[in-house]
Amino acid sequence: MDTKPIEWESLSYEDKNHELFVKQTVLLKQFLERGAISQAQYDKSLHDLIEKTGYNLPKE
């Protein structure tokens, strides 16, 4: 994850939403990796996030 501070004021509404989506997906992944949530919880949360935002993760 990029650790540079984001200049939020210079971002468009769409760019802000995308940055928030990325941050939320990283956080979900960290929860899963540390055993704070199950795979089923991760899958459901990610699915809900994708549905609500319209974004998706890049193909690996």
C-alpha positions as CSV (number, residue, x, y, z in Angstrom):
1,M,0.0,0.0,0.0
2,D,1.2,3.5,-0.8
3,T,2.1,5.4,2.3
4,K,2.3,8.8,0.7
5,P,-0.4,11.2,2.1
6,I,-3.2,11.8,-0.3
7,E,-4.0,15.4,-1.2
8,W,-7.8,14.9,-0.7
9,E,-8.6,18.5,-1.7
10,S,-7.2,18.0,-5.2
11,L,-9.1,14.8,-5.8
12,S,-12.4,14.6,-7.6
13,Y,-15.5,13.1,-5.9
14,E,-15.0,9.9,-8.0
15,D,-11.3,9.7,-7.1
16,K,-12.0,10.1,-3.4
17,N,-14.6,7.3,-3.6
18,H,-12.1,5.0,-5.3
19,E,-9.4,5.8,-2.7
20,L,-11.8,4.9,0.0
21,F,-12.7,1.7,-1.7
22,V,-9.0,0.7,-2.0
23,K,-8.4,1.5,1.7
24,Q,-11.5,-0.5,2.8
25,T,-10.4,-3.5,0.7
26,V,-6.9,-3.4,2.2
27,L,-8.3,-3.2,5.7
28,L,-10.6,-6.2,5.0
29,K,-7.6,-8.2,3.7
30,Q,-5.6,-7.3,6.9
31,F,-8.5,-8.5,9.1
32,L,-8.6,-11.8,7.2
33,E,-4.8,-12.3,7.3
34,R,-4.8,-11.7,11.1
35,G,-7.7,-14.0,11.7
36,A,-10.0,-11.3,12.9
37,I,-12.7,-12.3,10.4
38,S,-13.4,-15.6,8.6
39,Q,-13.1,-16.2,4.9
40,A,-16.9,-16.2,4.7
41,Q,-17.1,-12.8,6.5
42,Y,-14.4,-11.4,4.2
43,D,-16.2,-12.7,1.0
44,K,-19.5,-11.2,2.2
45,S,-18.0,-7.9,3.2
46,L,-16.1,-7.6,-0.1
47,H,-19.1,-8.5,-2.1
48,D,-21.2,-5.9,-0.3
49,L,-18.6,-3.3,-0.8
50,I,-18.3,-4.0,-4.5
51,E,-22.1,-3.9,-4.9
52,K,-22.4,-0.6,-3.0
53,T,-19.5,1.2,-4.7
54,G,-19.6,-0.3,-8.2
55,Y,-15.9,-0.8,-8.1
56,N,-14.1,-4.1,-8.3
57,L,-10.6,-5.5,-7.4
58,P,-8.1,-5.8,-10.2
59,K,-7.5,-9.3,-11.6
60,E,-4.4,-10.9,-10.0
